[in-house]
Amino acid sequence: MPRRPRIESIGFHHIINRGVARGEIFLKEDDYRAFLDILQVSKTRYNFTVHSLCLMPNHYHLLIETTHENLSMLARQINSKYAQYFNREYKRVGPLWQGRFKNWYVYDDKYLHNLIRYIEQNPIKAKMVNEIGEYPWSSSTFILNTVHGELLERSQLFDMLKSDLLSKELNHFELEEIDTFHKTVYKSIENRAVRQKQSSLEEHFEKFKTLSQRNSRILEAFNDGYKQSEIARYLKMTAANVSKILAAPSMLSQ
C-alpha cells in the first residue's frame, strides 16, 4: 500500500510517533525532560505553537500549529535529536522509532478541541491516572502546575482549562469523529490542504426513499469527510438538525 501523502500546509497538525516494536522510549524522568528540552529548541527554531502534548512511555502525541511549511523538518529534528540522546544515554544502536512519524492535518475547530481532549485524556484511557492534571508529562498538568510556560505559550489549553470541557469524557460519537478525521485523505492544491472525498454529495443522496435511509446517508457522508454544515446546505436542512440526527442513538450504534 502506498504511503499517505505528507501534508505540510500551514496550520494545525496532530503528530504521533511510537517506539520500535512498541518499545518504551522514556525509561526515567530525565528522558522526558530531555524530550521537552529538544521540543523547546525545535519550537524556537521552527516557530510553531504547541497546543497540546502527552508523553506516554512508548509513544508521544503533539498537537502543534505551524507558521511555515516545515512540518517534516521540525518533526525530523525532534525525532532524530531524541533518538541520538536515547541511544547515547543507554549505549544502544539502531532505530528508536517504529517508522516515520504520523501526522494529520486538523481542518476544523471542533476536531481541534476534541483532539486536545483526546490527547490530554490519553493517560486516563490507559488507566494510568484518574483525572486531568494527575499525569506528570502532559500539557494540562504543566499548565495547572505553572511549569513549561514558554513551551506552551499561546496554547488553546489555557482557555479550555477554564471550563470542564477538558475533563468531560469523550463519548462514542466524538471518538468516531476522531477516527473519521484520522482516515480523511488530503491532497495539496496551491499550497492548501484539500480533503478528498470518496463520493460526491449527489452520489451519497441519490434515490433515498425514507427518512431512515436519508439519515443513514447523512452518516455515510459525514464519515466520508463532509462537514455537518456542507450536508445541511445540500439537503436544505439546518446544521442543528443534521447534528441531532448524527447524535441519535440509532446512529451511534451503526
C-alpha positions in Angstrom: 0.0 0.0 0.0 1.5 3.4 -0.9 2.2 5.9 1.8 -0.4 8.5 2.6 1.0 11.9 1.2 2.5 14.1 3.8 0.5 17.3 4.2 2.9 20.2 5.0 0.2 23.0 4.9 0.5 25.8 7.4 -2.0 25.2 10.3 -2.7 22.6 13.0 -1.2 19.1 12.9 -1.6 16.1 15.2 1.7 14.2 15.3 2.2 10.7 16.8 5.4 8.6 16.9 5.9 5.2 18.7 8.9 3.3 19.8 10.2 0.5 17.5 8.3 -2.8 18.2 6.2 -0.6 20.6 9.1 -0.5 23.0 9.4 2.2 25.6 11.0 5.5 24.6 11.0 7.0 28.1 12.6 5.0 30.9 13.3 7.6 33.5 12.3 11.2 34.3 15.4 12.6 32.7 14.3 11.1 29.4 11.0 13.1 29.5 12.9 16.2 30.4 15.3 15.7 27.5 12.5 15.4 25.0 10.9 18.6 26.3 14.2 20.4 26.0 14.5 19.2 22.4 10.9 20.2 21.7 11.6 23.7 23.1 14.7 24.2 20.9 12.8 23.0 17.9 9.8 25.3 18.7 12.2 28.3 18.8 14.0 27.3 15.6 10.9 26.5 13.5 8.4 28.9 15.0 5.4 26.7 15.8 2.9 26.7 18.7 2.4 23.7 21.0 -1.3 23.4 21.8 -1.3 20.0 23.5 1.2 17.2 24.2 1.3 13.9 26.1 4.4 11.8 26.5 3.5 8.2 27.1 6.0 5.5 28.0 6.1 4.1 24.4 4.8 6.9 22.3 4.0 10.6 22.2 1.3 12.9 21.0 1.8 16.5 19.8 -0.8 19.0 18.6 1.1 21.9 17.0 0.3 24.9 14.8 2.9 25.7 12.2 3.6 29.1 10.6 5.7 27.8 7.7 5.5 24.7 5.5 8.2 23.0 7.6 6.4 20.1 9.3 8.7 17.4 8.1 11.8 19.3 9.1 10.7 20.1 12.6 9.4 16.6 13.2 12.7 15.1 11.9 14.6 17.4 14.2 12.6 16.3 17.3 12.8 12.6 16.5 16.4 12.4 15.4 17.7 14.5 18.3 15.8 12.5 20.8 16.9 9.2 19.2 20.5 10.4 19.4 20.1 11.3 23.1 18.4 7.9 23.9 21.0 5.8 22.1 23.8 7.6 23.7 22.2 7.5 27.2 21.5 3.8 27.0 24.5 2.8 24.9 22.3 1.2 22.2 22.4 1.3 18.4 19.7 1.0 15.8 16.4 2.8 15.2 14.4 4.1 18.1 11.1 4.8 16.2 8.9 2.2 14.6 8.9 4.2 11.3 8.3 7.7 10.0 6.1 9.8 12.2 2.4 10.1 11.5 0.6 13.4 11.2 -3.0 14.5 10.4 -3.9 18.0 9.3 -6.6 19.5 11.5 -9.2 21.2 9.3 -11.9 22.1 11.8 -12.2 23.8 15.2 -14.5 21.1 16.5 -11.9 18.4 15.7 -9.2 20.6 17.2 -10.9 20.8 20.6 -11.9 17.1 20.6 -8.3 16.2 19.7 -7.0 18.2 22.6 -9.4 16.3 24.9 -8.3 13.0 23.3 -4.6 13.8 23.8 -5.0 15.0 27.4 -7.2 12.1 28.3 -4.7 9.5 26.9 -3.3 8.6 30.4 -6.8 8.3 31.8 -7.8 6.0 29.0 -4.7 3.9 29.7 -5.8 3.8 33.4 -2.5 5.4 34.5 -4.3 8.2 36.3 -7.9 9.1 37.1 -8.2 12.8 36.4 -6.8 15.6 34.2 -3.8 17.2 35.9 -2.5 14.0 37.5 -0.3 12.7 34.8 3.1 14.4 35.1 4.0 14.5 31.4 1.0 16.1 29.8 0.5 19.8 28.9 -2.6 20.2 31.0 -0.6 19.2 34.1 2.2 21.6 33.1 -0.3 24.5 32.9 -2.0 23.6 36.1 1.4 23.5 37.8 2.6 26.6 36.0 5.7 24.9 34.5 7.0 24.9 30.9 5.1 28.2 30.3 7.4 29.2 27.4 6.8 25.8 25.7 3.0 26.2 25.9 2.8 29.9 25.1 -0.4 30.7 23.2 -1.8 27.1 23.8 -5.6 26.8 23.5 -5.4 24.6 26.5 -5.4 27.7 28.8 -8.9 28.6 27.8 -10.1 25.0 27.8 -8.9 24.5 31.4 -11.2 27.4 32.5 -14.2 25.1 31.7 -15.0 21.5 32.5 -14.8 20.5 28.8 -11.3 19.0 29.1 -12.3 16.6 31.8 -15.5 15.6 30.1 -15.1 12.0 28.8 -15.2 11.7 25.0 -18.4 9.9 24.0 -18.7 7.2 21.4 -19.8 9.7 18.7 -16.9 12.0 19.4 -14.4 9.1 19.3 -16.0 8.0 15.9 -15.5 11.6 14.7 -11.8 11.5 15.6 -11.4 8.1 13.9 -13.1 9.6 10.7 -10.8 12.5 10.9 -7.7 10.3 11.1 -8.9 8.4 8.0 -9.5 11.6 5.9 -7.3 11.8 2.8 -5.9 15.1 1.6 -4.2 16.4 -1.5 -2.2 19.6 -1.7 -3.6 22.2 -4.2 -1.8 25.6 -4.5 -0.2 25.1 -1.0 -3.6 24.3 0.6 -4.7 21.0 2.1 -7.9 19.9 0.4 -9.9 16.9 1.6 -10.5 14.2 -0.9 -14.0 12.6 -0.7 -14.8 9.1 -1.8 -18.2 10.1 -3.2 -19.9 13.4 -4.1 -22.9 14.5 -2.1 -25.1 13.8 -5.1 -23.9 10.2 -5.1 -24.5 9.9 -1.3 -28.1 11.1 -1.5 -29.4 9.7 -4.8 -32.5 7.6 -4.7 -33.3 7.5 -1.0 -37.0 7.0 -0.2 -37.4 7.2 3.5 -36.2 9.4 6.4 -34.4 6.4 7.8 -32.5 5.9 4.5 -31.8 9.7 4.4 -30.4 9.6 7.9 -28.2 6.7 7.1 -26.9 8.6 4.1 -26.2 11.6 6.3 -24.0 9.4 8.5 -22.2 7.9 5.4 -21.5 11.4 4.0 -20.2 12.6 7.4 -17.9 9.6 7.7 -16.7 10.4 4.1 -15.3 13.7 5.5 -18.1 16.1 4.8 -18.8 18.8 7.4 -22.3 18.9 9.0 -22.7 22.3 7.5 -22.0 21.0 4.0 -24.5 18.2 4.4 -27.1 20.6 5.8 -26.7 23.1 2.9 -27.1 20.3 0.3 -30.2 18.8 1.9 -31.6 22.3 2.7 -31.7 21.5 6.4 -30.3 23.3 9.4 -27.0 22.3 10.8 -28.6 21.7 14.2 -31.0 19.1 12.7 -28.1 17.3 11.0 -26.2 17.3 14.3 -29.2 15.8 16.1 -29.5 13.1 13.5 -25.9 12.2 13.8 -26.1 12.1 17.6 -29.2 9.9 17.7 -28.7 6.5 19.5 -29.5 4.7 16.3 -26.7 6.4 14.5 -24.2 5.8 17.3 -24.8 2.1 17.0 -24.0 1.9 13.3 
